[in-house]
Amino acid sequence: MAAFLAERGPGRQARNRARWGRHVAAQADSGLSAAAYCRRHGLNPKCFYRWRRILAQGKRDTPGAGAPDVNAAQPLFAEVRVSQAPP
């Protein structure tokens, strides 16, 4: 079976997520564009972009991984005091 095809069978989602997660991380570290990385590794660029989006969304939905903590909200405004008038 070609390397770019998704795995089949029990646990395939976890294996696919892990596999594409490694590719997404490796591409970010490689300094190559996503298209160049896909060419070099024989990956389907559409699949790569899709998995990159899925994995990024999963990180945003995971508590502690960039998701805002509603209970620890910071004020949106800060008090400013002018010490002396401009000349």
DSSP file (Angstrom, degrees, kcal/mol; ACC not computed):
  #  RESIDUE AA STRUCTURE BP1 BP2  ACC     N-H-->O    O-->H-N    N-H-->O    O-->H-N    TCO  KAPPA ALPHA  PHI   PSI    X-CA   Y-CA   Z-CA
    1    1 A M              0   0    0      0, 0.0     0, 0.0     0, 0.0     0, 0.0   0.000 360.0 360.0 360.0 141.1    0.0    0.0    0.0
    2    2 A A    >   -     0   0    0      1,-0.1     3,-1.2     2,-0.1     0, 0.0  -0.266 360.0-119.8 -64.7 150.7    1.3    3.5   -0.8
    3    3 A A  T 3  S+     0   0    0      1,-0.3    -1,-0.1    39,-0.0    40,-0.1   0.764 108.6  57.1 -64.3 -27.5    2.7    5.5    2.0
    4    4 A F  T 3  S+     0   0    0     38,-0.2    -1,-0.3     2,-0.1     2,-0.2   0.589  84.1  99.9 -85.2  -8.4    0.2    8.4    1.6
    5    5 A L  S <  S-     0   0    0     -3,-1.2     2,-0.1     1,-0.1     0, 0.0  -0.503  80.6-107.9 -78.1 146.6   -2.9    6.2    2.0
    6    6 A A        -     0   0    0     -2,-0.2    -1,-0.1     1,-0.1    -2,-0.1  -0.378  35.6-108.7 -70.3 149.6   -4.6    6.1    5.4
    7    7 A E        -     0   0    0      5,-0.2     2,-0.3    -2,-0.1    -1,-0.1  -0.332  31.1-144.0 -73.1 161.5   -4.3    3.0    7.6
    8    8 A R        +     0   0    0      2,-0.1    -1,-0.0    -2,-0.1     0, 0.0  -0.850  48.9  43.5-123.5 160.0   -7.3    0.7    8.1
    9    9 A G  S >  S-     0   0    0     -2,-0.3     3,-1.6     2,-0.0     4,-0.2  -0.349  93.4 -15.3 103.1 179.6   -8.5   -1.3   11.0
   10   10 A P  T 3  S+     0   0    0      0, 0.0    -2,-0.1     0, 0.0     0, 0.0  -0.280 128.7  13.9 -60.2 138.3   -8.9   -0.9   14.8
   11   11 A G  T 3> S+     0   0    0      1,-0.1     4,-2.1     3,-0.1     5,-0.2   0.587  83.2 133.4  76.6   9.8   -7.1    2.1   16.2
   12   12 A R  H <>  +     0   0    0     -3,-1.6     4,-3.2     1,-0.2     5,-0.2   0.854  65.7  57.3 -65.0 -34.5   -6.5    3.6   12.8
   13   13 A Q  H  > S+     0   0    0      1,-0.2     4,-2.7    -4,-0.2    -1,-0.2   0.929 109.2  45.1 -62.8 -43.6   -7.6    7.1   13.9
   14   14 A A  H  > S+     0   0    0      2,-0.2     4,-2.3     1,-0.2    -1,-0.2   0.908 115.4  47.5 -65.7 -41.5   -5.0    7.2   16.7
   15   15 A R  H  X S+     0   0    0     -4,-2.1     4,-2.8     2,-0.2    -2,-0.2   0.919 113.8  47.1 -66.1 -42.7   -2.3    5.9   14.4
   16   16 A N  H  X S+     0   0    0     -4,-3.2     4,-2.9     2,-0.2     5,-0.3   0.914 112.1  50.4 -64.4 -42.4   -3.2    8.3   11.6
   17   17 A R  H  X S+     0   0    0     -4,-2.7     4,-2.1    -5,-0.2    -2,-0.2   0.917 113.8  45.3 -61.1 -43.4   -3.3   11.2   14.1
   18   18 A A  H  X S+     0   0    0     -4,-2.3     4,-2.1     2,-0.2    -2,-0.2   0.921 114.1  49.0 -66.1 -44.0    0.1   10.2   15.4
   19   19 A R  H  X S+     0   0    0     -4,-2.8     4,-1.9     1,-0.2    -2,-0.2   0.944 115.8  41.6 -62.1 -49.3    1.6    9.7   12.0
   20   20 A W  H  X S+     0   0    0     -4,-2.9     4,-2.9     1,-0.2    -1,-0.2   0.845 110.3  58.7 -70.1 -31.8    0.4   13.0   10.6
   21   21 A G  H  X S+     0   0    0     -4,-2.1     4,-2.3    -5,-0.3    -1,-0.2   0.902 106.2  49.0 -61.0 -40.3    1.3   14.7   13.8
   22   22 A R  H  X S+     0   0    0     -4,-2.1     4,-2.6     2,-0.2    -2,-0.2   0.916 112.6  47.8 -64.8 -42.0    4.9   13.6   13.3
   23   23 A H  H  X S+     0   0    0     -4,-1.9     4,-2.6     2,-0.2    -2,-0.2   0.920 111.5  49.5 -65.3 -42.9    4.9   14.9    9.7
   24   24 A V  H  X S+     0   0    0     -4,-2.9     4,-1.9     1,-0.2    -2,-0.2   0.923 114.5  44.9 -63.0 -43.6    3.4   18.2   10.7
   25   25 A A  H  X S+     0   0    0     -4,-2.3     4,-1.9    -5,-0.2    -1,-0.2   0.909 113.1  50.6 -65.8 -42.1    6.0   18.7   13.4
   26   26 A A  H  X S+     0   0    0     -4,-2.6     4,-1.5     1,-0.2    -2,-0.2   0.890 109.2  51.3 -65.0 -38.9    8.8   17.6   11.1
   27   27 A Q  H  X S+     0   0    0     -4,-2.6     4,-0.9     1,-0.2     5,-0.5   0.916 108.9  50.8 -63.9 -42.0    7.7   20.0    8.4
   28   28 A A  H  < S+     0   0    0     -4,-1.9     3,-0.3     1,-0.2    -1,-0.2   0.880 115.3  42.9 -62.8 -37.3    7.7   22.9   10.8
   29   29 A D  H  < S+     0   0    0     -4,-1.9    -1,-0.2     1,-0.2    -2,-0.2   0.697 103.7  68.1 -79.7 -19.9   11.2   22.0   12.0
   30   30 A S  H  < S-     0   0    0     -4,-1.5    -1,-0.2    -3,-0.2    -2,-0.2   0.755  93.1-133.5 -75.8 -24.8   12.5   21.4    8.5
   31   31 A G     <  +     0   0    0     -4,-0.9     2,-0.2     1,-0.3    -3,-0.1   0.438  66.4 124.2  82.1  -2.0   12.4   24.9    7.2
   32   32 A L        -     0   0    0     -5,-0.5    -1,-0.3     1,-0.1    -2,-0.1  -0.564  69.2-106.3 -87.0 154.2   10.8   23.6    4.0
   33   33 A S     >  -     0   0    0     -2,-0.2     4,-2.6     1,-0.1     5,-0.2  -0.360  35.2-108.4 -68.1 161.6    7.4   24.8    2.7
   34   34 A A  H  > S+     0   0    0      1,-0.2     4,-2.5     2,-0.2     5,-0.2   0.907 120.5  51.0 -60.1 -41.3    4.6   22.4    3.2
   35   35 A A  H  > S+     0   0    0      2,-0.2     4,-2.2     1,-0.2    -1,-0.2   0.919 111.5  46.5 -63.6 -43.6    4.5   21.7   -0.5
   36   36 A A  H  > S+     0   0    0      2,-0.2     4,-2.5     1,-0.2    -2,-0.2   0.903 112.0  51.1 -65.9 -40.7    8.3   21.0   -0.7
   37   37 A Y  H  X S+     0   0    0     -4,-2.6     4,-1.9     1,-0.2    -2,-0.2   0.924 110.2  49.7 -61.7 -44.3    8.1   18.8    2.4
   38   38 A C  H  X>S+     0   0    0     -4,-2.5     5,-2.5     1,-0.2     4,-0.8   0.906 111.1  49.0 -62.6 -42.0    5.2   16.8    0.8
   39   39 A R  H ><5S+     0   0    0     -4,-2.2     3,-0.8     1,-0.2    -1,-0.2   0.935 111.5  49.7 -60.8 -45.8    7.1   16.3   -2.4
   40   40 A R  H 3<5S+     0   0    0     -4,-2.5    -1,-0.2     1,-0.2    -2,-0.2   0.840 119.7  36.4 -63.8 -33.9   10.2   15.2   -0.5
   41   41 A H  H 3<5S-     0   0    0     -4,-1.9    -1,-0.2    -5,-0.2    -2,-0.2   0.330 109.8-114.7-105.8   6.6    8.3   12.6    1.5
   42   42 A G  T <<5 +     0   0    0     -4,-0.8     2,-0.3    -3,-0.8    -3,-0.2   0.849  63.1 150.9  67.5  34.9    5.8   11.5   -1.1
   43   43 A L      < -     0   0    0     -5,-2.5    -1,-0.2    -6,-0.2    -2,-0.1  -0.715  54.4-111.9-100.8 150.5    2.8   12.9    0.8
   44   44 A N     >  -     0   0    0     -2,-0.3     4,-2.3     1,-0.2     3,-0.3  -0.708  24.6-147.3 -76.2 117.7   -0.5   14.1   -0.7
   45   45 A P  H  > S+     0   0    0      0, 0.0     4,-2.8     0, 0.0     5,-0.2   0.858  96.1  55.7 -58.4 -37.0   -0.4   17.9    0.0
   46   46 A K  H  > S+     0   0    0      1,-0.2     4,-2.1     2,-0.2     5,-0.1   0.914 109.8  46.2 -62.6 -41.4   -4.2   18.1    0.4
   47   47 A C  H  > S+     0   0    0     -3,-0.3     4,-2.8     2,-0.2     5,-0.2   0.910 111.8  52.3 -65.3 -41.5   -4.0   15.4    3.1
   48   48 A F  H  X S+     0   0    0     -4,-2.3     4,-2.6     1,-0.2    -2,-0.2   0.949 111.2  45.3 -59.7 -50.0   -1.1   17.2    4.8
   49   49 A Y  H  X S+     0   0    0     -4,-2.8     4,-2.1     1,-0.2    -1,-0.2   0.896 113.3  51.1 -62.0 -40.2   -3.0   20.6    4.9
   50   50 A R  H  X S+     0   0    0     -4,-2.1     4,-2.5    -5,-0.2    -1,-0.2   0.944 112.7  44.8 -62.8 -47.8   -6.1   18.9    6.1
   51   51 A W  H  X S+     0   0    0     -4,-2.8     4,-3.0     1,-0.2     5,-0.3   0.866 110.0  55.3 -66.5 -35.3   -4.3   17.1    8.9
   52   52 A R  H  X S+     0   0    0     -4,-2.6     4,-2.0    -5,-0.2    -1,-0.2   0.920 111.1  45.2 -61.8 -42.0   -2.4   20.2    9.9
   53   53 A R  H  X S+     0   0    0     -4,-2.1     4,-2.2     2,-0.2    -2,-0.2   0.918 113.9  49.0 -66.3 -44.1   -5.7   22.0   10.3
   54   54 A I  H  X S+     0   0    0     -4,-2.5     4,-2.2     1,-0.2    -2,-0.2   0.924 113.5  46.4 -61.4 -45.8   -7.2   19.1   12.2
   55   55 A L  H  X S+     0   0    0     -4,-3.0     4,-1.7     1,-0.2    -1,-0.2   0.873 111.6  50.9 -67.8 -36.9   -4.3   18.9   14.6
   56   56 A A  H  X S+     0   0    0     -4,-2.0     4,-1.6    -5,-0.3    -1,-0.2   0.900 110.7  49.3 -66.5 -39.6   -4.1   22.6   15.1
   57   57 A Q  H  X S+     0   0    0     -4,-2.2     4,-1.7     1,-0.2    -2,-0.2   0.893 108.0  54.4 -66.1 -39.3   -7.8   22.7   16.0
   58   58 A G  H  X S+     0   0    0     -4,-2.2     4,-0.9     1,-0.2    -1,-0.2   0.867 106.2  51.9 -62.5 -36.7   -7.3   19.8   18.4
   59   59 A K  H  < S+     0   0    0     -4,-1.7     3,-0.4     1,-0.2     8,-0.3   0.873 108.4  50.9 -67.6 -36.5   -4.6   21.7   20.2
   60   60 A R  H  < S+     0   0    0     -4,-1.6    -1,-0.2     1,-0.2    -2,-0.2   0.836 110.4  49.8 -69.0 -31.2   -6.9   24.7   20.6
   61   61 A D  H  < S+     0   0    0     -4,-1.7    -1,-0.2    -5,-0.1    -2,-0.2   0.637  92.1  91.8 -82.2 -13.8   -9.7   22.5   22.0
   62   62 A T  S ><>S-     0   0    0     -4,-0.9     3,-1.9    -3,-0.4     5,-0.7  -0.706  85.4-116.6 -84.8 124.2   -7.3   20.9   24.6
   63   63 A P  T 3 5S+     0   0    0      0, 0.0    -2,-0.1     0, 0.0    -1,-0.1  -0.323  99.5  19.8 -59.2 138.3   -7.3   22.7   28.0
   64   64 A G  T 3 5S+     0   0    0      3,-0.4     2,-0.1    -4,-0.1    -4,-0.1   0.417 100.3  97.3  84.2  -2.3   -3.9   24.1   28.7
   65   65 A A  T < 5S-     0   0    0     -3,-1.9    -3,-0.2    -6,-0.2    -1,-0.1  -0.381 118.6 -57.0-115.5  53.9   -2.8   24.0   25.1
   66   66 A G  T   5S+     0   0    0      1,-0.3    -6,-0.1    -2,-0.1    -7,-0.0   0.311  98.3 132.1  94.8  -9.8   -3.5   27.6   24.1
   67   67 A A      < -     0   0    0     -5,-0.7    -3,-0.4    -8,-0.3    -1,-0.3  -0.597  64.1-110.2 -76.2 135.2   -7.2   27.5   25.1
   68   68 A P        -     0   0    0      0, 0.0     2,-0.8     0, 0.0     3,-0.1  -0.403  21.9-132.4 -67.5 139.6   -8.1   30.6   27.1
   69   69 A D    >   -     0   0    0      1,-0.2     3,-1.0     3,-0.1     0, 0.0  -0.842  12.0-158.9 -93.1 111.9   -9.0   29.8   30.8
   70   70 A V  G >  S+     0   0    0     -2,-0.8     3,-1.1     1,-0.3    -1,-0.2   0.843  90.2  55.3 -61.8 -35.3  -12.2   31.7   31.5
   71   71 A N  G 3  S+     0   0    0      1,-0.3    -1,-0.3    -3,-0.1    -2,-0.0   0.731 108.2  48.4 -71.4 -22.1  -11.6   31.6   35.2
   72   72 A A  G <  S+     0   0    0     -3,-1.0    -1,-0.3     2,-0.0    -2,-0.2  -0.071  80.4 155.1-108.4  32.0   -8.2   33.3   34.8
   73   73 A A    <   -     0   0    0     -3,-1.1    -3,-0.1    -5,-0.1     3,-0.1  -0.343  35.0-139.3 -64.5 138.2   -9.4   36.1   32.5
   74   74 A Q        -     0   0    0      1,-0.1    -1,-0.1    -2,-0.1    -2,-0.0  -0.664  30.4 -92.5 -93.3 151.8   -7.3   39.3   32.6
   75   75 A P        -     0   0    0      0, 0.0    -1,-0.1     0, 0.0     3,-0.0  -0.318  25.0-142.4 -62.2 148.5   -8.9   42.7   32.5
   76   76 A L  S    S+     0   0    0     -3,-0.1     2,-0.3     1,-0.0    -2,-0.0   0.670  82.7  48.1 -85.8 -17.8   -9.4   44.1   29.0
   77   77 A F        -     0   0    0      2,-0.0     2,-0.4     0, 0.0    -1,-0.0  -0.916  68.0-152.7-124.3 150.2   -8.5   47.7   30.1
   78   78 A A        -     0   0    0     -2,-0.3     2,-0.3    -3,-0.0    -2,-0.0  -0.951  25.3-114.0-120.7 142.9   -5.8   49.1   32.2
   79   79 A E        -     0   0    0     -2,-0.4     2,-0.4     2,-0.0    -2,-0.0  -0.567  31.7-162.3 -74.1 134.1   -5.9   52.3   34.3
   80   80 A V        -     0   0    0     -2,-0.3     2,-0.4     2,-0.0    -1,-0.0  -0.974   5.3-167.9-121.1 131.6   -3.6   55.0   33.0
   81   81 A R        -     0   0    0     -2,-0.4     2,-0.6     0, 0.0    -2,-0.0  -0.974  14.6-142.5-120.0 131.8   -2.5   58.0   35.1
   82   82 A V        -     0   0    0     -2,-0.4     3,-0.1     1,-0.2    -2,-0.0  -0.824   8.1-163.8 -93.7 123.5   -0.8   61.0   33.5
   83   83 A S  S    S+     0   0    0     -2,-0.6     2,-0.3     1,-0.2    -1,-0.2   0.844  72.1   3.9 -79.9 -32.9    1.9   62.3   35.9
   84   84 A Q  S    S-     0   0    0      0, 0.0    -1,-0.2     0, 0.0     0, 0.0  -0.995  80.6-102.9-150.1 152.1    2.3   65.7   34.2
   85   85 A A        -     0   0    0     -2,-0.3    -2,-0.0    -3,-0.1     0, 0.0  -0.408  44.6-102.9 -71.9 147.1    0.7   67.5   31.4
   86   86 A P              0   0    0      0, 0.0    -1,-0.1     0, 0.0     0, 0.0  -0.363 360.0 360.0 -66.1 152.0    2.5   67.7   28.1
   87   87 A P              0   0    0      0, 0.0    -2,-0.1     0, 0.0     0, 0.0   0.489 360.0 360.0 -66.1 360.0    4.3   71.0   27.3
